[in-house]
Amino acid sequence: MADQYRITKHTGSTATSSHSGTLLYTTKLENVAFRAYGKFRPAYGTTIALWRPDGSLVEAKSGPPRPAQ
């Protein structure tokens, strides 16, 4: 799996590593990875991240913060 683009979900507002979150999707093709990444919408208090096969972060988007109670 080291030669694949990864899409992960992380709790909180930061994505520190491609292996620290929940794996949502993997593919070997860059254009397919970007298309799939665009379909994911982060929920409250989560971050969705797209990673290159070498482990570097391509893009990340965070959902709105959790409402205060």
N, CA, C, O and CB atoms as a CASP TS submission, in Angstrom:
PFRMAT TS
TARGET T0000
AUTHOR 0000-0000-0000
METHOD Language model
MODEL 1
PARENT N/A
ATOM      1  N   MET     1       0.806  -1.196   0.000  1.00  0.00           N
ATOM      2  CA  MET     1       0.000   0.000   0.000  1.00  0.00           C
ATOM      3  C   MET     1       0.855   1.267   0.000  1.00  0.00           C
ATOM      4  O   MET     1       0.312   2.372  -0.045  1.00  0.00           O
ATOM      5  CB  MET     1      -0.920  -0.006   1.191  1.00  0.00           C
ATOM      6  N   ALA     2       2.156   1.130   0.048  1.00  0.00           N
ATOM      7  CA  ALA     2       3.038   2.293   0.138  1.00  0.00           C
ATOM      8  C   ALA     2       3.077   3.098  -1.160  1.00  0.00           C
ATOM      9  O   ALA     2       3.511   4.250  -1.138  1.00  0.00           O
ATOM     10  CB  ALA     2       4.438   1.850   0.503  1.00  0.00           C
ATOM     11  N   ASP     3       2.644   2.542  -2.275  1.00  0.00           N
ATOM     12  CA  ASP     3       2.703   3.264  -3.537  1.00  0.00           C
ATOM     13  C   ASP     3       1.327   3.772  -3.971  1.00  0.00           C
ATOM     14  O   ASP     3       1.046   3.870  -5.166  1.00  0.00           O
ATOM     15  CB  ASP     3       3.289   2.373  -4.615  1.00  0.00           C
ATOM     16  N   GLN     4       0.470   4.095  -2.995  1.00  0.00           N
ATOM     17  CA  GLN     4      -0.881   4.541  -3.318  1.00  0.00           C
ATOM     18  C   GLN     4      -1.189   5.881  -2.660  1.00  0.00           C
ATOM     19  O   GLN     4      -0.666   6.209  -1.595  1.00  0.00           O
ATOM     20  CB  GLN     4      -1.906   3.493  -2.883  1.00  0.00           C
ATOM     21  N   TYR     5      -2.051   6.642  -3.323  1.00  0.00           N
ATOM     22  CA  TYR     5      -2.598   7.855  -2.726  1.00  0.00           C
ATOM     23  C   TYR     5      -3.598   7.421  -1.672  1.00  0.00           C
ATOM     24  O   TYR     5      -4.337   6.459  -1.878  1.00  0.00           O
ATOM     25  CB  TYR     5      -3.263   8.790  -3.801  1.00  0.00           C
ATOM     26  N   ARG     6      -3.629   8.126  -0.533  1.00  0.00           N
ATOM     27  CA  ARG     6      -4.508   7.764   0.572  1.00  0.00           C
ATOM     28  C   ARG     6      -5.390   8.944   0.951  1.00  0.00           C
ATOM     29  O   ARG     6      -4.942  10.091   0.944  1.00  0.00           O
ATOM     30  CB  ARG     6      -3.690   7.294   1.784  1.00  0.00           C
ATOM     31  N   ILE     7      -6.643   8.660   1.282  1.00  0.00           N
ATOM     32  CA  ILE     7      -7.558   9.659   1.840  1.00  0.00           C
ATOM     33  C   ILE     7      -7.893   9.175   3.238  1.00  0.00           C
ATOM     34  O   ILE     7      -8.357   8.052   3.431  1.00  0.00           O
ATOM     35  CB  ILE     7      -8.869   9.851   0.948  1.00  0.00           C
ATOM     36  N   THR     8      -7.647  10.054   4.223  1.00  0.00           N
ATOM     37  CA  THR     8      -7.865   9.677   5.616  1.00  0.00           C
ATOM     38  C   THR     8      -8.765  10.683   6.319  1.00  0.00           C
ATOM     39  O   THR     8      -8.885  11.834   5.900  1.00  0.00           O
ATOM     40  CB  THR     8      -6.530   9.560   6.352  1.00  0.00           C
ATOM     41  N   LYS     9      -9.401  10.222   7.405  1.00  0.00           N
ATOM     42  CA  LYS     9     -10.233  11.078   8.249  1.00  0.00           C
ATOM     43  C   LYS     9      -9.579  11.158   9.617  1.00  0.00           C
ATOM     44  O   LYS     9      -9.200  10.137  10.189  1.00  0.00           O
ATOM     45  CB  LYS     9     -11.702  10.538   8.353  1.00  0.00           C
ATOM     46  N   HIS    10      -9.446  12.386  10.150  1.00  0.00           N
ATOM     47  CA  HIS    10      -8.806  12.613  11.440  1.00  0.00           C
ATOM     48  C   HIS    10      -9.755  13.374  12.353  1.00  0.00           C
ATOM     49  O   HIS    10     -10.473  14.271  11.912  1.00  0.00           O
ATOM     50  CB  HIS    10      -7.479  13.384  11.270  1.00  0.00           C
ATOM     51  N   THR    11      -9.751  13.010  13.621  1.00  0.00           N
ATOM     52  CA  THR    11     -10.530  13.750  14.609  1.00  0.00           C
ATOM     53  C   THR    11      -9.744  14.994  14.977  1.00  0.00           C
ATOM     54  O   THR    11      -8.533  14.930  15.190  1.00  0.00           O
ATOM     55  CB  THR    11     -10.839  12.879  15.874  1.00  0.00           C
ATOM     56  N   GLY    12     -10.421  16.114  15.051  1.00  0.00           N
ATOM     57  CA  GLY    12      -9.756  17.369  15.351  1.00  0.00           C
ATOM     58  C   GLY    12      -9.458  18.140  14.083  1.00  0.00           C
ATOM     59  O   GLY    12      -9.920  17.780  13.000  1.00  0.00           O
ATOM     60  N   SER    13      -8.688  19.198  14.222  1.00  0.00           N
ATOM     61  CA  SER    13      -8.473  20.101  13.098  1.00  0.00           C
ATOM     62  C   SER    13      -7.146  19.885  12.385  1.00  0.00           C
ATOM     63  O   SER    13      -6.824  20.635  11.463  1.00  0.00           O
ATOM     64  CB  SER    13      -8.551  21.511  13.572  1.00  0.00           C
ATOM     65  N   THR    14      -6.357  18.873  12.785  1.00  0.00           N
ATOM     66  CA  THR    14      -5.064  18.664  12.137  1.00  0.00           C
ATOM     67  C   THR    14      -4.903  17.230  11.670  1.00  0.00           C
ATOM     68  O   THR    14      -5.416  16.295  12.285  1.00  0.00           O
ATOM     69  CB  THR    14      -3.932  19.030  13.082  1.00  0.00           C
ATOM     70  N   ALA    15      -4.197  17.081  10.597  1.00  0.00           N
ATOM     71  CA  ALA    15      -3.839  15.762  10.073  1.00  0.00           C
ATOM     72  C   ALA    15      -2.321  15.667  10.148  1.00  0.00           C
ATOM     73  O   ALA    15      -1.622  16.275   9.338  1.00  0.00           O
ATOM     74  CB  ALA    15      -4.368  15.544   8.588  1.00  0.00           C
ATOM     75  N   THR    16      -1.809  14.913  11.108  1.00  0.00           N
ATOM     76  CA  THR    16      -0.371  14.897  11.358  1.00  0.00           C
ATOM     77  C   THR    16       0.374  13.852  10.555  1.00  0.00           C
ATOM     78  O   THR    16       1.553  14.032  10.253  1.00  0.00           O
ATOM     79  CB  THR    16      -0.115  14.673  12.802  1.00  0.00           C
ATOM     80  N   SER    17      -0.294  12.757  10.202  1.00  0.00           N
ATOM     81  CA  SER    17       0.375  11.683   9.474  1.00  0.00           C
ATOM     82  C   SER    17      -0.643  10.912   8.660  1.00  0.00           C
ATOM     83  O   SER    17      -1.818  10.842   9.019  1.00  0.00           O
ATOM     84  CB  SER    17       1.124  10.741  10.437  1.00  0.00           C
ATOM     85  N   SER    18      -0.183  10.334   7.559  1.00  0.00           N
ATOM     86  CA  SER    18      -1.109   9.584   6.703  1.00  0.00           C
ATOM     87  C   SER    18      -1.539   8.269   7.335  1.00  0.00           C
ATOM     88  O   SER    18      -2.458   7.618   6.838  1.00  0.00           O
ATOM     89  CB  SER    18      -0.469   9.312   5.353  1.00  0.00           C
ATOM     90  N   HIS    19      -0.891   7.868   8.421  1.00  0.00           N
ATOM     91  CA  HIS    19      -1.232   6.608   9.079  1.00  0.00           C
ATOM     92  C   HIS    19      -1.915   6.816  10.425  1.00  0.00           C
ATOM     93  O   HIS    19      -2.261   5.836  11.086  1.00  0.00           O
ATOM     94  CB  HIS    19       0.012   5.776   9.268  1.00  0.00           C
ATOM     95  N   SER    20      -2.123   8.074  10.856  1.00  0.00           N
ATOM     96  CA  SER    20      -2.710   8.317  12.176  1.00  0.00           C
ATOM     97  C   SER    20      -4.231   8.389  12.147  1.00  0.00           C
ATOM     98  O   SER    20      -4.862   8.334  13.203  1.00  0.00           O
ATOM     99  CB  SER    20      -2.162   9.597  12.750  1.00  0.00           C
ATOM    100  N   GLY    21      -4.827   8.510  10.989  1.00  0.00           N
ATOM    101  CA  GLY    21      -6.278   8.630  10.900  1.00  0.00           C
ATOM    102  C   GLY    21      -6.936   7.370  10.384  1.00  0.00           C
ATOM    103  O   GLY    21      -6.278   6.355  10.155  1.00  0.00           O
ATOM    104  N   THR    22      -8.239   7.446  10.204  1.00  0.00           N
ATOM    105  CA  THR    22      -9.006   6.341   9.657  1.00  0.00           C
ATOM    106  C   THR    22      -8.904   6.365   8.138  1.00  0.00           C
ATOM    107  O   THR    22      -9.190   7.388   7.516  1.00  0.00           O
ATOM    108  CB  THR    22     -10.482   6.410  10.113  1.00  0.00           C
ATOM    109  N   LEU    23      -8.505   5.266   7.542  1.00  0.00           N
ATOM    110  CA  LEU    23      -8.357   5.178   6.087  1.00  0.00           C
ATOM    111  C   LEU    23      -9.732   5.115   5.432  1.00  0.00           C
ATOM    112  O   LEU    23     -10.554   4.263   5.770  1.00  0.00           O
ATOM    113  CB  LEU    23      -7.509   3.940   5.692  1.00  0.00           C
ATOM    114  N   LEU    24      -9.972   6.028   4.488  1.00  0.00           N
ATOM    115  CA  LEU    24     -11.253   6.067   3.782  1.00  0.00           C
ATOM    116  C   LEU    24     -11.160   5.516   2.367  1.00  0.00           C
ATOM    117  O   LEU    24     -12.103   4.896   1.876  1.00  0.00           O
ATOM    118  CB  LEU    24     -11.771   7.482   3.737  1.00  0.00           C
ATOM    119  N   TYR    25     -10.000   5.745   1.695  1.00  0.00           N
ATOM    120  CA  TYR    25      -9.896   5.391   0.277  1.00  0.00           C
ATOM    121  C   TYR    25      -8.426   5.329  -0.130  1.00  0.00           C
ATOM    122  O   TYR    25      -7.612   6.111   0.362  1.00  0.00           O
ATOM    123  CB  TYR    25     -10.664   6.414  -0.609  1.00  0.00           C
ATOM    124  N   THR    26      -8.085   4.410  -1.019  1.00  0.00           N
ATOM    125  CA  THR    26      -6.737   4.356  -1.608  1.00  0.00           C
ATOM    126  C   THR    26      -6.849   4.092  -3.102  1.00  0.00           C
ATOM    127  O   THR    26      -7.780   3.428  -3.559  1.00  0.00           O
ATOM    128  CB  THR    26      -5.866   3.256  -0.922  1.00  0.00           C
ATOM    129  N   THR    27      -5.886   4.621  -3.860  1.00  0.00           N
ATOM    130  CA  THR    27      -5.804   4.377  -5.295  1.00  0.00           C
ATOM    131  C   THR    27      -4.385   4.678  -5.759  1.00  0.00           C
ATOM    132  O   THR    27      -3.659   5.427  -5.105  1.00  0.00           O
ATOM    133  CB  THR    27      -6.841   5.239  -6.075  1.00  0.00           C
ATOM    134  N   LYS    28      -3.995   4.102  -6.872  1.00  0.00           N
ATOM    135  CA  LYS    28      -2.673   4.362  -7.439  1.00  0.00           C
ATOM    136  C   LYS    28      -2.680   5.551  -8.394  1.00  0.00           C
ATOM    137  O   LYS    28      -1.615   6.055  -8.751  1.00  0.00           O
ATOM    138  CB  LYS    28      -2.166   3.130  -8.162  1.00  0.00           C
ATOM    139  N   LEU    29      -3.854   6.008  -8.812  1.00  0.00           N
ATOM    140  CA  LEU    29      -3.962   7.069  -9.811  1.00  0.00           C
ATOM    141  C   LEU    29      -4.256   8.419  -9.158  1.00  0.00           C
ATOM    142  O   LEU    29      -5.187   8.546  -8.363  1.00  0.00           O
ATOM    143  CB  LEU    29      -5.052   6.731 -10.829  1.00  0.00           C
ATOM    144  N   GLU    30      -3.450   9.422  -9.505  1.00  0.00           N
ATOM    145  CA  GLU    30      -3.591  10.747  -8.906  1.00  0.00           C
ATOM    146  C   GLU    30      -4.931  11.390  -9.235  1.00  0.00           C
ATOM    147  O   GLU    30      -5.583  11.937  -8.346  1.00  0.00           O
ATOM    148  CB  GLU    30      -2.468  11.646  -9.369  1.00  0.00           C
ATOM    149  N   ASN    31      -5.357  11.337 -10.501  1.00  0.00           N
ATOM    150  CA  ASN    31      -6.611  11.998 -10.876  1.00  0.00           C
ATOM    151  C   ASN    31      -7.817  11.344 -10.200  1.00  0.00           C
ATOM    152  O   ASN    31      -8.772  12.036  -9.848  1.00  0.00           O
ATOM    153  CB  ASN    31      -6.790  11.969 -12.397  1.00  0.00           C
ATOM    154  N   VAL    32      -7.788  10.032 -10.013  1.00  0.00           N
ATOM    155  CA  VAL    32      -8.876   9.338  -9.315  1.00  0.00           C
ATOM    156  C   VAL    32      -8.884   9.746  -7.841  1.00  0.00           C
ATOM    157  O   VAL    32      -9.949   9.925  -7.250  1.00  0.00           O
ATOM    158  CB  VAL    32      -8.726   7.792  -9.455  1.00  0.00           C
ATOM    159  N   ALA    33      -7.706   9.890  -7.254  1.00  0.00           N
ATOM    160  CA  ALA    33      -7.603  10.300  -5.849  1.00  0.00           C
ATOM    161  C   ALA    33      -8.190  11.697  -5.648  1.00  0.00           C
ATOM    162  O   ALA    33      -8.931  11.918  -4.690  1.00  0.00           O
ATOM    163  CB  ALA    33      -6.132  10.270  -5.385  1.00  0.00           C
ATOM    164  N   PHE    34      -7.872  12.645  -6.538  1.00  0.00           N
ATOM    165  CA  PHE    34      -8.412  13.996  -6.413  1.00  0.00           C
ATOM    166  C   PHE    34      -9.926  14.013  -6.603  1.00  0.00           C
ATOM    167  O   PHE    34     -10.629  14.754  -5.916  1.00  0.00           O
ATOM    168  CB  PHE    34      -7.749  14.924  -7.427  1.00  0.00           C
ATOM    169  N   ARG    35     -10.424  13.211  -7.519  1.00  0.00           N
ATOM    170  CA  ARG    35     -11.870  13.141  -7.748  1.00  0.00           C
ATOM    171  C   ARG    35     -12.585  12.576  -6.505  1.00  0.00           C
ATOM    172  O   ARG    35     -13.614  13.103  -6.084  1.00  0.00           O
ATOM    173  CB  ARG    35     -12.178  12.264  -8.997  1.00  0.00           C
ATOM    174  N   ALA    36     -12.039  11.520  -5.935  1.00  0.00           N
ATOM    175  CA  ALA    36     -12.627  10.918  -4.739  1.00  0.00           C
ATOM    176  C   ALA    36     -12.537  11.876  -3.551  1.00  0.00           C
ATOM    177  O   ALA    36     -13.488  11.995  -2.778  1.00  0.00           O
ATOM    178  CB  ALA    36     -11.926   9.588  -4.406  1.00  0.00           C
ATOM    179  N   TYR    37     -11.405  12.556  -3.402  1.00  0.00           N
ATOM    180  CA  TYR    37     -11.218  13.511  -2.307  1.00  0.00           C
ATOM    181  C   TYR    37     -12.268  14.623  -2.367  1.00  0.00           C
ATOM    182  O   TYR    37     -12.767  15.064  -1.332  1.00  0.00           O
ATOM    183  CB  TYR    37      -9.802  14.115  -2.358  1.00  0.00           C
ATOM    184  N   GLY    38     -12.595  15.068  -3.561  1.00  0.00           N
ATOM    185  CA  GLY    38     -13.584  16.125  -3.727  1.00  0.00           C
ATOM    186  C   GLY    38     -14.983  15.718  -3.306  1.00  0.00           C
ATOM    187  O   GLY    38     -15.810  16.585  -3.025  1.00  0.00           O
ATOM    188  N   LYS    39     -15.271  14.428  -3.253  1.00  0.00           N
ATOM    189  CA  LYS    39     -16.599  13.953  -2.876  1.00  0.00           C
ATOM    190  C   LYS    39     -16.789  13.845  -1.365  1.00  0.00           C
ATOM    191  O   LYS    39     -17.922  13.811  -0.886  1.00  0.00           O
ATOM    192  CB  LYS    39     -16.856  12.614  -3.510  1.00  0.00           C
ATOM    193  N   PHE    40     -15.694  13.790  -0.614  1.00  0.00           N
ATOM    194  CA  PHE    40     -15.797  13.671   0.838  1.00  0.00           C
ATOM    195  C   PHE    40     -16.049  15.037   1.468  1.00  0.00           C
ATOM    196  O   PHE    40     -15.409  16.023   1.104  1.00  0.00           O
ATOM    197  CB  PHE    40     -14.518  13.040   1.422  1.00  0.00           C
ATOM    198  N   ARG    41     -16.985  15.091   2.414  1.00  0.00           N
ATOM    199  CA  ARG    41     -17.282  16.306   3.165  1.00  0.00           C
ATOM    200  C   ARG    41     -17.004  16.032   4.633  1.00  0.00           C
ATOM    201  O   ARG    41     -17.593  15.115   5.206  1.00  0.00           O
ATOM    202  CB  ARG    41     -18.761  16.769   2.946  1.00  0.00           C
ATOM    203  N   PRO    42     -16.116  16.810   5.260  1.00  0.00           N
ATOM    204  CA  PRO    42     -15.802  16.550   6.661  1.00  0.00           C
ATOM    205  C   PRO    42     -16.972  16.935   7.581  1.00  0.00           C
ATOM    206  O   PRO    42     -17.633  17.953   7.374  1.00  0.00           O
ATOM    207  CB  PRO    42     -14.538  17.317   7.066  1.00  0.00           C
ATOM    208  N   ALA    43     -17.205  16.113   8.583  1.00  0.00           N
ATOM    209  CA  ALA    43     -18.245  16.385   9.572  1.00  0.00           C
ATOM    210  C   ALA    43     -17.692  17.333  10.641  1.00  0.00           C
ATOM    211  O   ALA    43     -16.522  17.712  10.600  1.00  0.00           O
ATOM    212  CB  ALA    43     -18.759  15.061  10.217  1.00  0.00           C
ATOM    213  N   TYR    44     -18.537  17.705  11.588  1.00  0.00           N
ATOM    214  CA  TYR    44     -18.109  18.571  12.688  1.00  0.00           C
ATOM    215  C   TYR    44     -16.882  17.992  13.378  1.00  0.00           C
ATOM    216  O   TYR    44     -16.868  16.818  13.747  1.00  0.00           O
ATOM    217  CB  TYR    44     -19.248  18.762  13.704  1.00  0.00           C
ATOM    218  N   GLY    45     -15.860  18.809  13.551  1.00  0.00           N
ATOM    219  CA  GLY    45     -14.685  18.427  14.316  1.00  0.00           C
ATOM    220  C   GLY    45     -13.780  17.392  13.670  1.00  0.00           C
ATOM    221  O   GLY    45     -12.988  16.759  14.368  1.00  0.00           O
ATOM    222  N   THR    46     -13.871  17.199  12.352  1.00  0.00           N
ATOM    223  CA  THR    46     -12.992  16.238  11.681  1.00  0.00           C
ATOM    224  C   THR    46     -12.257  16.910  10.527  1.00  0.00           C
ATOM    225  O   THR    46     -12.636  17.988  10.070  1.00  0.00           O
ATOM    226  CB  THR    46     -13.800  15.026  11.167  1.00  0.00           C
ATOM    227  N   THR    47     -11.208  16.256  10.074  1.00  0.00           N
ATOM    228  CA  THR    47     -10.413  16.717   8.934  1.00  0.00           C
ATOM    229  C   THR    47     -10.285  15.572   7.941  1.00  0.00           C
ATOM    230  O   THR    47     -10.039  14.431   8.334  1.00  0.00           O
ATOM    231  CB  THR    47      -9.004  17.223   9.389  1.00  0.00           C
ATOM    232  N   ILE    48     -10.451  15.870   6.654  1.00  0.00           N
ATOM    233  CA  ILE    48     -10.234  14.909   5.584  1.00  0.00           C
ATOM    234  C   ILE    48      -8.939  15.313   4.882  1.00  0.00           C
ATOM    235  O   ILE    48      -8.771  16.475   4.512  1.00  0.00           O
ATOM    236  CB  ILE    48     -11.457  14.865   4.580  1.00  0.00           C
ATOM    237  N   ALA    49      -8.018  14.356   4.695  1.00  0.00           N
ATOM    238  CA  ALA    49      -6.709  14.669   4.110  1.00  0.00           C
ATOM    239  C   ALA    49      -6.392  13.739   2.949  1.00  0.00           C
ATOM    240  O   ALA    49      -6.746  12.560   2.965  1.00  0.00           O
ATOM    241  CB  ALA    49      -5.608  14.573   5.173  1.00  0.00           C
ATOM    242  N   LEU    50      -5.721  14.285   1.943  1.00  0.00           N
ATOM    243  CA  LEU    50      -5.239  13.526   0.791  1.00  0.00           C
ATOM    244  C   LEU    50      -3.717  13.489   0.866  1.00  0.00           C
ATOM    245  O   LEU    50      -3.072  14.529   0.993  1.00  0.00           O
ATOM    246  CB  LEU    50      -5.731  14.157  -0.566  1.00  0.00           C
ATOM    247  N   TRP    51      -3.135  12.265   0.784  1.00  0.00           N
ATOM    248  CA  TRP    51      -1.699  12.055   0.945  1.00  0.00           C
ATOM    249  C   TRP    51      -1.094  11.448  -0.312  1.00  0.00           C
ATOM    250  O   TRP    51      -1.721  10.616  -0.967  1.00  0.00           O
ATOM    251  CB  TRP    51      -1.422  11.156   2.151  1.00  0.00           C
ATOM    252  N   ARG    52       0.122  11.861  -0.649  1.00  0.00           N
ATOM    253  CA  ARG    52       0.869  11.255  -1.751  1.00  0.00           C
ATOM    254  C   ARG    52       1.430   9.904  -1.316  1.00  0.00           C
ATOM    255  O   ARG    52       1.498   9.617  -0.121  1.00  0.00           O
ATOM    256  CB  ARG    52       2.011  12.190  -2.223  1.00  0.00           C
ATOM    257  N   PRO    53       1.829   9.082  -2.268  1.00  0.00           N
ATOM    258  CA  PRO    53       2.418   7.786  -1.910  1.00  0.00           C
ATOM    259  C   PRO    53       3.678   7.899  -1.030  1.00  0.00           C
ATOM    260  O   PRO    53       3.974   6.979  -0.267  1.00  0.00           O
ATOM    261  CB  PRO    53       2.760   7.027  -3.172  1.00  0.00           C
ATOM    262  N   ASP    54       4.418   9.013  -1.127  1.00  0.00           N
ATOM    263  CA  ASP    54       5.619   9.181  -0.299  1.00  0.00           C
ATOM    264  C   ASP    54       5.303   9.669   1.112  1.00  0.00           C
ATOM    265  O   ASP    54       6.217   9.852   1.916  1.00  0.00           O
ATOM    266  CB  ASP    54       6.569  10.151  -0.964  1.00  0.00           C
ATOM    267  N   GLY    55       4.016   9.886   1.429  1.00  0.00           N
ATOM    268  CA  GLY    55       3.607  10.302   2.769  1.00  0.00           C
ATOM    269  C   GLY    55       3.445  11.795   2.947  1.00  0.00           C
ATOM    270  O   GLY    55       3.096  12.240   4.040  1.00  0.00           O
ATOM    271  N   SER    56       3.688  12.593   1.902  1.00  0.00           N
ATOM    272  CA  SER    56       3.527  14.038   2.026  1.00  0.00           C
ATOM    273  C   SER    56       2.060  14.432   1.812  1.00  0.00           C
ATOM    274  O   SER    56       1.340  13.806   1.033  1.00  0.00           O
ATOM    275  CB  SER    56       4.438  14.772   1.013  1.00  0.00           C
ATOM    276  N   LEU    57       1.644  15.463   2.509  1.00  0.00           N
ATOM    277  CA  LEU    57       0.274  15.945   2.458  1.00  0.00           C
ATOM    278  C   LEU    57       0.042  16.735   1.180  1.00  0.00           C
ATOM    279  O   LEU    57       0.814  17.639   0.862  1.00  0.00           O
ATOM    280  CB  LEU    57      -0.044  16.805   3.688  1.00  0.00           C
ATOM    281  N   VAL    58      -1.019  16.403   0.441  1.00  0.00           N
ATOM    282  CA  VAL    58      -1.374  17.125  -0.773  1.00  0.00           C
ATOM    283  C   VAL    58      -2.363  18.227  -0.423  1.00  0.00           C
ATOM    284  O   VAL    58      -2.163  19.386  -0.787  1.00  0.00           O
ATOM    285  CB  VAL    58      -1.968  16.167  -1.840  1.00  0.00           C
ATOM    286  N   GLU    59      -3.426  17.865   0.281  1.00  0.00           N
ATOM    287  CA  GLU    59      -4.484  18.814   0.596  1.00  0.00           C
ATOM    288  C   GLU    59      -5.265  18.295   1.795  1.00  0.00           C
ATOM    289  O   GLU    59      -5.352  17.087   2.017  1.00  0.00           O
ATOM    290  CB  GLU    59      -5.420  19.039  -0.625  1.00  0.00           C
ATOM    291  N   ALA    60      -5.832  19.218   2.565  1.00  0.00           N
ATOM    292  CA  ALA    60      -6.673  18.836   3.705  1.00  0.00           C
ATOM    293  C   ALA    60      -7.795  19.850   3.847  1.00  0.00           C
ATOM    294  O   ALA    60      -7.627  21.032   3.546  1.00  0.00           O
ATOM    295  CB  ALA    60      -5.838  18.745   5.023  1.00  0.00           C
ATOM    296  N   LYS    61      -8.940  19.370   4.310  1.00  0.00           N
ATOM    297  CA  LYS    61     -10.064  20.274   4.567  1.00  0.00           C
ATOM    298  C   LYS    61     -10.703  19.874   5.886  1.00  0.00           C
ATOM    299  O   LYS    61     -10.877  18.692   6.180  1.00  0.00           O
ATOM    300  CB  LYS    61     -11.112  20.235   3.402  1.00  0.00           C
ATOM    301  N   SER    62     -11.048  20.891   6.677  1.00  0.00           N
ATOM    302  CA  SER    62     -11.625  20.664   8.001  1.00  0.00           C
ATOM    303  C   SER    62     -13.098  21.019   8.001  1.00  0.00           C
ATOM    304  O   SER    62     -13.544  21.933   7.308  1.00  0.00           O
ATOM    305  CB  SER    62     -10.882  21.479   9.066  1.00  0.00           C
ATOM    306  N   GLY    63     -13.838  20.270   8.798  1.00  0.00           N
ATOM    307  CA  GLY    63     -15.251  20.567   8.980  1.00  0.00           C
ATOM    308  C   GLY    63     -15.390  21.705   9.990  1.00  0.00           C
ATOM    309  O   GLY    63     -14.403  22.128  10.593  1.00  0.00           O
ATOM    310  N   PRO    64     -16.601  22.195  10.170  1.00  0.00           N
ATOM    311  CA  PRO    64     -16.809  23.269  11.152  1.00  0.00           C
ATOM    312  C   PRO    64     -16.498  22.770  12.560  1.00  0.00           C
ATOM    313  O   PRO    64     -16.623  21.575  12.830  1.00  0.00           O
ATOM    314  CB  PRO    64     -18.262  23.801  11.083  1.00  0.00           C
ATOM    315  N   PRO    65     -16.092  23.670  13.464  1.00  0.00           N
ATOM    316  CA  PRO    65     -15.812  23.233  14.830  1.00  0.00           C
ATOM    317  C   PRO    65     -17.093  22.760  15.518  1.00  0.00           C
ATOM    318  O   PRO    65     -18.198  23.160  15.152  1.00  0.00           O
ATOM    319  CB  PRO    65     -15.162  24.371  15.637  1.00  0.00           C
ATOM    320  N   ARG    66     -16.918  21.912  16.508  1.00  0.00           N
ATOM    321  CA  ARG    66     -18.076  21.430  17.267  1.00  0.00           C
ATOM    322  C   ARG    66     -18.710  22.590  18.017  1.00  0.00           C
ATOM    323  O   ARG    66     -18.000  23.432  18.567  1.00  0.00           O
ATOM    324  CB  ARG    66     -17.667  20.303  18.252  1.00  0.00           C
ATOM    325  N   PRO    67     -20.041  22.646  18.048  1.00  0.00           N
ATOM    326  CA  PRO    67     -20.693  23.728  18.787  1.00  0.00           C
ATOM    327  C   PRO    67     -20.423  23.613  20.293  1.00  0.00           C
ATOM    328  O   PRO    67     -20.381  22.511  20.840  1.00  0.00           O
ATOM    329  CB  PRO    67     -22.209  23.716  18.518  1.00  0.00           C
ATOM    330  N   ALA    68     -20.245  24.735  20.938  1.00  0.00           N
ATOM    331  CA  ALA    68     -20.029  24.743  22.393  1.00  0.00           C
ATOM    332  C   ALA    68     -21.341  24.400  23.103  1.00  0.00           C
ATOM    333  O   ALA    68     -22.430  24.777  22.669  1.00  0.00           O
ATOM    334  CB  ALA    68     -19.491  26.135  22.874  1.00  0.00           C
ATOM    335  N   GLN    69     -21.191  23.674  24.205  1.00  0.00           N
ATOM    336  CA  GLN    69     -22.403  23.297  24.965  1.00  0.00           C
ATOM    337  C   GLN    69     -22.409  23.916  26.313  1.00  0.00           C
ATOM    338  O   GLN    69     -23.346  23.710  27.084  1.00  0.00           O
ATOM    339  CB  GLN    69     -22.519  21.798  25.105  1.00  0.00           C
TER
END
